[in-house]
Amino acid sequence: MTRKARFKHLECVVFSPPFKVTKKSPIALNEVVLFLGDIPNVPGHCAVVKYNGEVVWLVHPQDFRKAKEDEL
């Protein structure tokens, strides 16, 4: 099943999951990251890159929201 990406490639997004994060996450709550894209052969997962250059993959795109102008 192919689903259109929620975000554009290289769009700034904010880690803001709809639930309380209970375990250690590689991305801090409300951290701005760059959306690299959905992972085609792993439905429901995407890759992002942090400001320090660290790539984080196999994260859920629904845990992000578009960044607001004042967050950039």
N, C-alpha and C positions, 0 to 999 in steps of 0.2 A: 504494500500500500504506500503510495507516494503522497506526501502532504506538503503543501507549499510552506516555505519558511515563514515564521512569524516576523522575523527581523530581516533586514537587508544585510548583505555581507559587509563587514567592516563598519557596522553601526555600533555606537556606544550604548551599552545596556547596563542596568544596575541589578545586582544580585539581591532579590527581594522575594524569597519563597513565600507561598501562601500559608505556610505552617511554621511553627517554631522549630528552629534547627536545634536538634538535641545532640548530634555528634559533631566531631571536629570536621569542618569543611575547609577545603583548600582555598575557598573564596570567602572573604569577610562579608558579613551582613552589610548591605548598602554600598558595597564596593563597585566602582565603575570599571567595566571591562569592555574589551572589543570583541564583538560577535564575529567569529570566523565562518560559521555556517553549520547547517545540519550535517550529521554523519549519515550518508545514504544507506549503508548496509546495517545500521543500528538504529532502527526507527525510534523516534522519541528522544533522541540524544543529540547533543551538539558539542562544538568546541569553541572555547573563548580564550583570549590571551589577556593576562594581567598587565598592569603598567610596567612591572619589572621584567616583562618578556616571558614569563612562565606561561606555557600553554596548559590549559586545563580542559580535558576532554571527557566524554561520557557524562556530561551534566544535562539536566533537563531544561529545555528552553522555556517551559512554563514557570521556572523559578526566577526568571528575569523579567524586567520591564524596561521600556524605552527610557533612556536618561533624559532628564530635563535640562534645559539650557544652563541653569544655575549650578548644576552638578558637574559640569564639564570643566 
